[in-house]
């Protein structure tokens, strides 16, 4: 009887601890959806810019992508 109580208590304690850690993990990884979307668009645009062979045009494209990302993030606030 005593052994059963100990096993039940320890298993409940483990379940509570695992549940607490899972809640902390989801809260920490939440992030901001709007800013995440802006960053995703920026990465896609920058990948397109990397295909441009001329360095000056490529840099201009990358700067335009960065400005668009900053404008997008400004709207998120």
Secondary structure by P-SEA (a helix, b strand, c coil): caaaaaaaaaaaaaaaaaaaaaaaaaaaacccaaaaaaaaaaaaaaaaaaacccaaaaaaaaaaaaaaaaaaaaaac
